[in-house]
Amino acid sequence: MDSWDKTGTDNSLTVGFVDVDNYNNDKGSVKISGQNYWSGDLSLIKVIENKYNVSARIYQHDGVMRRVDNRFTTRSSKGQKFCTGGGRSSEVCGWKVTETKKRLKYSDGDVVQNMTVAQKNSGSCVISGDSGGPVYTVKSNGHINAKGIISGAGCDSVSDDGECSDGWDGKCTVIFTDIALAEKALPGGGKKW
């Protein structure tokens, strides 16, 4: 694949406002003020008070909700397996980390830095509108360990509208920011799960 695509966002609902952001829409990743390293593709959202109930849970397929009870405290390594939970694609599992700490160029020219790349060889892919969704592993008790945040995606072949369709049965790629990097980069310290 020659280029990557940002997965975009669905602006149909406002739950809060961006408090800290390290993405410039004309460039890609930028360093957060006061930091000397690239921290992937992140936004910290301040949720509108008294309007939404926020909890450490992931909504998956068919209205299933799972509790997030921990997170990875180290960066991803090659071979690790995980699932994604996109706003449009819902739960997609079978991903395997292939590269870490990568600098990548999206098809619109934006460059993201310090990203993790993973692939899967069959089934559904992450699609447009999944950006910002969770990357996670499912424990034997059904609870979740947070692993990262979706940034972009790609596949071997695209449909007429330019995205990997849910029915595509080929190699898919997902690009994400590790949760350990996000926790280090964003203000407020570690989240109590």
Residue frames as qw, qx, qy, qz and C-alpha x, y, z in Angstrom:
[[0.000, 0.891, 0.454, 0.000, 0.00, 0.00, 0.00],
 [0.462, 0.419, 0.001, 0.782, 1.45, 3.38, -1.01],
 [0.109, -0.409, 0.188, -0.886, -0.50, 5.61, 1.38],
 [0.154, -0.322, -0.841, 0.407, -2.56, 5.51, 4.56],
 [0.210, -0.575, -0.386, -0.690, -5.91, 7.06, 5.24],
 [0.158, -0.115, 0.555, -0.809, -7.18, 8.87, 8.30],
 [0.061, -0.366, -0.928, -0.037, -10.35, 7.21, 9.51],
 [0.173, -0.437, -0.252, -0.846, -12.14, 10.51, 10.16],
 [0.052, 0.170, 0.722, -0.668, -14.78, 11.37, 12.68],
 [0.126, -0.593, -0.709, -0.360, -18.57, 11.54, 12.81],
 [0.076, 0.096, -0.267, 0.956, -19.61, 15.01, 13.96],
 [0.389, -0.475, -0.591, -0.523, -23.26, 14.17, 14.61],
 [0.639, -0.691, -0.338, -0.024, -23.01, 14.42, 18.42],
 [0.205, 0.650, -0.409, 0.607, -21.06, 16.80, 20.67],
 [0.770, -0.471, -0.419, 0.104, -20.12, 15.27, 24.02],
 [0.541, -0.695, -0.010, 0.474, -17.39, 17.73, 24.90],
 [0.343, 0.929, -0.138, 0.013, -14.64, 19.97, 23.63],
 [0.812, 0.271, -0.261, 0.447, -10.96, 19.49, 22.81],
 [0.497, -0.859, 0.048, 0.115, -8.81, 20.46, 25.81],
 [0.306, -0.636, 0.598, 0.379, -5.39, 19.29, 24.50],
 [0.849, 0.496, 0.165, -0.074, -4.62, 18.28, 20.91],
 [0.417, -0.555, 0.533, 0.484, -1.38, 17.25, 19.19],
 [0.531, 0.322, 0.678, 0.392, -2.68, 17.12, 15.61],
 [0.124, 0.551, -0.122, -0.816, -2.50, 19.93, 13.06],
 [0.718, 0.468, 0.484, -0.174, -4.91, 19.27, 10.17],
 [0.521, 0.824, -0.190, -0.115, -2.45, 20.73, 7.66],
 [0.128, 0.689, -0.706, 0.102, 0.64, 18.87, 8.94],
 [0.791, -0.090, -0.605, 0.005, -0.19, 15.89, 11.14],
 [0.718, -0.507, -0.351, 0.321, 1.46, 15.19, 14.51],
 [0.139, 0.764, -0.246, 0.580, 2.87, 18.15, 16.42],
 [0.454, -0.024, -0.693, 0.559, 4.63, 18.13, 19.78],
 [0.397, -0.803, -0.439, -0.069, 2.52, 19.04, 22.79],
 [0.022, 0.862, -0.213, 0.460, 3.71, 22.28, 24.41],
 [0.454, -0.697, 0.490, -0.261, 6.60, 21.59, 26.80],
 [0.911, -0.093, 0.401, 0.031, 7.35, 18.09, 25.44],
 [0.018, 0.680, -0.604, -0.415, 10.43, 17.09, 23.45],
 [0.241, -0.040, 0.947, 0.210, 8.95, 13.91, 21.91],
 [0.449, -0.037, -0.495, -0.743, 6.24, 12.97, 19.41],
 [0.345, 0.008, 0.788, -0.510, 3.15, 11.53, 21.11],
 [0.245, 0.302, 0.902, 0.185, 1.24, 10.04, 18.17],
 [0.195, -0.354, -0.437, -0.804, -2.23, 11.35, 17.30],
 [0.267, -0.391, -0.773, 0.423, -4.14, 12.45, 20.42],
 [0.217, -0.518, -0.102, -0.821, -6.92, 14.70, 21.62],
 [0.154, -0.228, -0.786, 0.553, -8.03, 15.07, 25.22],
 [0.247, -0.521, -0.492, -0.652, -11.77, 15.82, 25.35],
 [0.094, 0.015, 0.585, -0.805, -13.33, 17.71, 28.24],
 [0.122, -0.441, -0.864, -0.212, -16.80, 16.17, 28.58],
 [0.272, -0.493, -0.123, -0.817, -19.76, 18.53, 29.01],
 [0.010, 0.036, -0.800, 0.599, -20.54, 18.42, 32.74],
 [0.408, 0.248, 0.596, -0.646, -23.95, 17.22, 33.91],
 [0.637, 0.408, -0.216, -0.618, -24.88, 16.13, 30.38],
 [0.800, 0.264, -0.524, -0.124, -23.11, 12.80, 29.89],
 [0.797, -0.505, 0.318, -0.085, -22.25, 9.97, 32.26],
 [0.500, 0.646, -0.576, 0.025, -18.66, 8.96, 31.56],
 [0.798, -0.430, 0.411, -0.099, -17.27, 5.62, 32.70],
 [0.043, -0.535, 0.799, 0.273, -14.45, 3.26, 31.77],
 [0.704, 0.234, 0.652, -0.158, -16.49, 1.03, 29.45],
 [0.036, 0.272, -0.663, -0.697, -16.32, 0.01, 25.80],
 [0.716, 0.359, 0.307, -0.514, -19.46, -0.42, 23.76],
 [0.209, -0.242, 0.853, 0.413, -19.14, -3.28, 21.31],
 [0.262, -0.079, -0.749, -0.603, -21.30, -5.13, 18.79],
 [0.454, -0.448, -0.711, -0.297, -25.04, -5.57, 19.40],
 [0.403, -0.758, -0.018, -0.513, -25.10, -3.17, 22.36],
 [0.850, -0.279, -0.321, 0.310, -22.67, -5.24, 24.46],
 [0.058, -0.898, 0.259, -0.352, -20.86, -3.10, 27.02],
 [0.862, -0.089, -0.358, 0.349, -17.62, -4.28, 28.64],
 [0.441, -0.891, 0.036, 0.104, -15.81, -2.84, 31.64],
 [0.552, 0.614, -0.374, 0.424, -12.30, -1.43, 31.16],
 [0.729, -0.681, -0.067, 0.015, -10.49, -2.49, 34.29],
 [0.620, -0.523, 0.288, 0.509, -6.87, -1.87, 33.34],
 [0.517, 0.838, -0.134, -0.115, -4.52, -0.60, 30.66],
 [0.865, 0.200, -0.096, 0.451, -1.21, -1.55, 29.13],
 [0.366, -0.890, 0.071, 0.263, 1.59, 0.28, 30.97],
 [0.448, -0.389, 0.550, 0.587, 4.23, -0.46, 28.33],
 [0.394, 0.519, -0.358, -0.669, 4.41, 0.25, 24.61],
 [0.927, 0.255, 0.114, -0.250, 3.21, -2.35, 22.12],
 [0.279, -0.503, 0.756, 0.313, 5.59, -4.97, 20.77],
 [0.462, 0.291, -0.648, -0.531, 5.59, -6.96, 17.55],
 [0.332, -0.045, -0.940, -0.071, 3.26, -9.93, 17.55],
 [0.171, 0.200, 0.666, -0.698, 0.79, -8.70, 20.20],
 [0.090, -0.409, -0.782, -0.462, -2.86, -9.40, 19.32],
 [0.083, 0.291, 0.436, -0.847, -5.83, -7.12, 20.05],
 [0.197, 0.659, 0.708, 0.159, -9.26, -5.81, 19.00],
 [0.051, 0.047, 0.047, 0.997, -10.51, -2.38, 17.89],
 [0.084, 0.622, 0.737, -0.251, -13.86, -0.75, 18.59],
 [0.133, 0.066, 0.287, 0.946, -14.72, 1.80, 15.94],
 [0.334, 0.321, 0.326, -0.824, -17.73, 4.11, 15.88],
 [0.656, 0.366, -0.255, -0.608, -18.74, 2.64, 12.50],
 [0.557, 0.282, -0.770, -0.133, -17.06, -0.76, 12.26],
 [0.819, -0.481, 0.041, -0.310, -17.84, -1.80, 15.86],
 [0.637, -0.543, 0.542, 0.073, -15.66, -4.60, 17.25],
 [0.775, 0.541, -0.326, -0.026, -12.96, -5.93, 14.92],
 [0.679, -0.578, 0.450, 0.049, -10.57, -8.54, 16.36],
 [0.917, 0.225, 0.218, 0.247, -7.66, -10.51, 14.96],
 [0.262, 0.922, -0.235, 0.164, -5.19, -7.59, 14.72],
 [0.876, -0.243, -0.009, 0.416, -1.47, -8.27, 15.23],
 [0.123, -0.924, 0.199, 0.302, 1.20, -5.58, 15.84],
 [0.857, 0.383, 0.111, 0.326, 3.72, -5.46, 12.97],
 [0.473, 0.414, -0.128, 0.767, 5.65, -2.20, 13.57],
 [0.408, -0.781, -0.371, 0.295, 6.19, 0.25, 16.44],
 [0.301, -0.700, 0.057, 0.645, 7.38, 3.86, 16.83],
 [0.512, 0.335, 0.565, 0.554, 6.70, 4.56, 13.13],
 [0.108, 0.512, -0.054, -0.850, 6.59, 7.81, 11.18],
 [0.388, 0.378, 0.802, 0.253, 3.87, 7.52, 8.50],
 [0.113, 0.198, -0.204, -0.952, 2.44, 9.74, 5.78],
 [0.477, 0.474, 0.658, -0.339, -1.32, 9.76, 5.17],
 [0.485, 0.448, 0.599, 0.454, -2.71, 10.06, 1.63],
 [0.083, 0.955, 0.258, 0.119, -3.51, 13.78, 2.18],
 [0.455, 0.636, -0.289, 0.553, 0.14, 14.50, 3.04],
 [0.511, -0.738, 0.241, -0.370, -0.23, 14.74, 6.84],
 [0.552, 0.320, -0.719, 0.275, 2.57, 12.97, 8.75],
 [0.747, -0.603, 0.005, -0.281, 1.97, 11.10, 12.03],
 [0.336, 0.564, -0.672, 0.343, 4.85, 10.26, 14.35],
 [0.121, -0.268, 0.829, -0.476, 5.49, 7.60, 16.99],
 [0.776, 0.029, -0.033, -0.629, 2.63, 5.34, 15.86],
 [0.449, -0.153, 0.880, -0.038, 1.99, 1.60, 16.13],
 [0.558, 0.292, -0.466, -0.621, 0.98, -0.38, 13.02],
 [0.497, -0.048, 0.844, -0.194, -0.93, -3.67, 12.97],
 [0.437, 0.211, -0.590, -0.645, -2.44, -5.92, 10.31],
 [0.647, 0.067, 0.701, -0.291, -4.91, -8.75, 9.87],
 [0.089, -0.189, 0.802, 0.560, -5.33, -11.01, 6.85],
 [0.169, -0.359, -0.804, -0.443, -9.10, -11.48, 6.61],
 [0.188, -0.648, -0.684, 0.279, -12.45, -10.18, 7.79],
 [0.029, 0.951, 0.284, 0.122, -13.64, -6.65, 8.47],
 [0.519, 0.227, -0.147, 0.811, -11.36, -3.61, 8.58],
 [0.136, -0.604, -0.316, 0.719, -11.36, -0.32, 10.47],
 [0.324, 0.590, 0.535, 0.512, -13.23, 2.18, 8.27],
 [0.077, 0.395, 0.023, 0.915, -13.84, 5.93, 7.92],
 [0.527, -0.598, -0.127, -0.590, -15.41, 7.31, 11.10],
 [0.872, -0.316, -0.347, 0.136, -13.55, 4.97, 13.48],
 [0.407, 0.455, -0.354, 0.709, -10.82, 7.47, 14.42],
 [0.273, -0.487, 0.384, -0.735, -10.52, 7.97, 18.17],
 [0.892, -0.225, -0.208, -0.332, -11.97, 4.53, 18.88],
 [0.588, -0.621, 0.505, -0.114, -10.40, 2.14, 21.40],
 [0.639, 0.375, -0.671, 0.021, -7.69, -0.44, 20.82],
 [0.575, -0.473, 0.472, -0.471, -7.90, -3.17, 23.49],
 [0.328, 0.127, -0.935, -0.034, -7.55, -6.78, 24.56],
 [0.743, -0.363, -0.128, -0.548, -10.36, -8.86, 26.04],
 [0.132, -0.406, 0.836, -0.343, -9.50, -10.79, 29.20],
 [0.247, -0.111, -0.958, -0.094, -10.88, -14.25, 30.03],
 [0.018, 0.450, 0.713, -0.537, -13.45, -12.65, 32.40],
 [0.254, 0.737, 0.563, 0.274, -14.75, -10.46, 29.54],
 [0.193, -0.903, -0.067, 0.379, -13.22, -7.27, 30.92],
 [0.598, 0.750, 0.021, 0.284, -11.02, -4.99, 28.83],
 [0.571, -0.488, 0.104, 0.652, -7.39, -3.86, 28.99],
 [0.340, 0.921, 0.037, -0.187, -7.00, -0.54, 27.11],
 [0.785, -0.039, 0.313, 0.533, -4.17, -0.66, 24.55],
 [0.288, -0.119, 0.287, 0.906, -4.49, 2.47, 22.39],
 [0.342, 0.670, 0.288, -0.592, -6.46, 4.90, 20.23],
 [0.642, 0.422, 0.543, 0.339, -7.26, 4.43, 16.52],
 [0.067, -0.618, 0.169, 0.765, -5.78, 7.02, 14.13],
 [0.456, 0.518, -0.406, -0.599, -5.83, 5.62, 10.58],
 [0.767, 0.051, 0.633, -0.089, -6.32, 2.55, 8.44],
 [0.358, 0.531, -0.539, -0.547, -5.87, 0.95, 5.06],
 [0.834, 0.072, 0.536, -0.114, -6.42, -2.23, 3.05],
 [0.471, -0.110, 0.680, 0.551, -5.09, -3.94, -0.06],
 [0.060, 0.366, 0.648, 0.665, -8.08, -2.80, -2.11],
 [0.142, 0.286, 0.400, -0.859, -10.65, -0.04, -1.68],
 [0.343, 0.606, 0.717, -0.029, -14.25, 0.33, -2.81],
 [0.302, 0.633, 0.371, 0.609, -15.52, 3.02, -5.22],
 [0.263, -0.927, -0.142, -0.228, -16.06, 5.40, -2.29],
 [0.305, 0.707, -0.468, 0.433, -12.40, 5.04, -1.25],
 [0.434, -0.532, 0.582, -0.435, -12.68, 2.93, 1.88],
 [0.151, 0.102, -0.983, 0.021, -12.29, -0.65, 2.98],
 [0.635, -0.283, -0.252, -0.673, -15.79, -2.07, 3.14],
 [0.647, -0.359, 0.526, -0.419, -17.13, -4.24, 5.96],
 [0.953, 0.178, 0.184, -0.160, -17.32, -7.12, 3.52],
 [0.421, 0.736, -0.530, 0.013, -13.73, -6.82, 2.31],
 [0.945, -0.284, 0.158, 0.023, -11.90, -10.10, 2.83],
 [0.718, 0.505, -0.208, 0.432, -8.24, -9.21, 2.48],
 [0.589, -0.123, -0.359, 0.713, -5.29, -7.69, 4.33],
 [0.172, -0.920, -0.232, -0.264, -6.20, -4.71, 6.54],
 [0.498, 0.149, -0.366, 0.772, -3.96, -2.24, 8.38],
 [0.334, -0.888, -0.294, -0.114, -4.70, -0.09, 11.45],
 [0.409, 0.381, -0.318, 0.766, -2.52, 2.71, 12.83],
 [0.516, -0.771, -0.339, -0.154, -2.85, 3.69, 16.49],
 [0.032, 0.674, -0.465, 0.574, -1.31, 5.56, 19.41],
 [0.547, -0.113, -0.777, 0.290, -0.32, 3.37, 22.37],
 [0.485, -0.788, -0.315, -0.210, -2.25, 4.04, 25.60],
 [0.708, -0.435, -0.125, 0.542, 1.07, 4.16, 27.54],
 [0.373, 0.167, 0.180, 0.895, 2.25, 6.99, 25.27],
 [0.204, -0.674, -0.388, -0.594, -1.11, 8.80, 25.57],
 [0.633, -0.703, -0.311, 0.088, -1.04, 8.57, 29.36],
 [0.628, -0.254, -0.018, 0.735, 2.52, 9.93, 29.44],
 [0.262, 0.284, 0.299, 0.873, 1.74, 12.80, 27.03],
 [0.259, -0.667, -0.405, -0.569, -1.60, 14.10, 28.34],
 [0.079, -0.430, 0.463, -0.771, -2.03, 16.13, 31.53],
 [0.725, -0.358, 0.028, -0.588, -3.59, 14.78, 34.68],
 [0.230, -0.408, 0.863, -0.188, -1.53, 11.66, 35.31],
 [0.142, -0.013, -0.973, -0.184, -2.77, 8.08, 35.27],
 [0.624, -0.249, -0.220, -0.708, -6.47, 7.26, 35.17],
 [0.334, -0.170, 0.832, -0.408, -7.73, 5.17, 38.07],
 [0.462, -0.029, -0.726, -0.508, -9.55, 2.21, 36.54]]
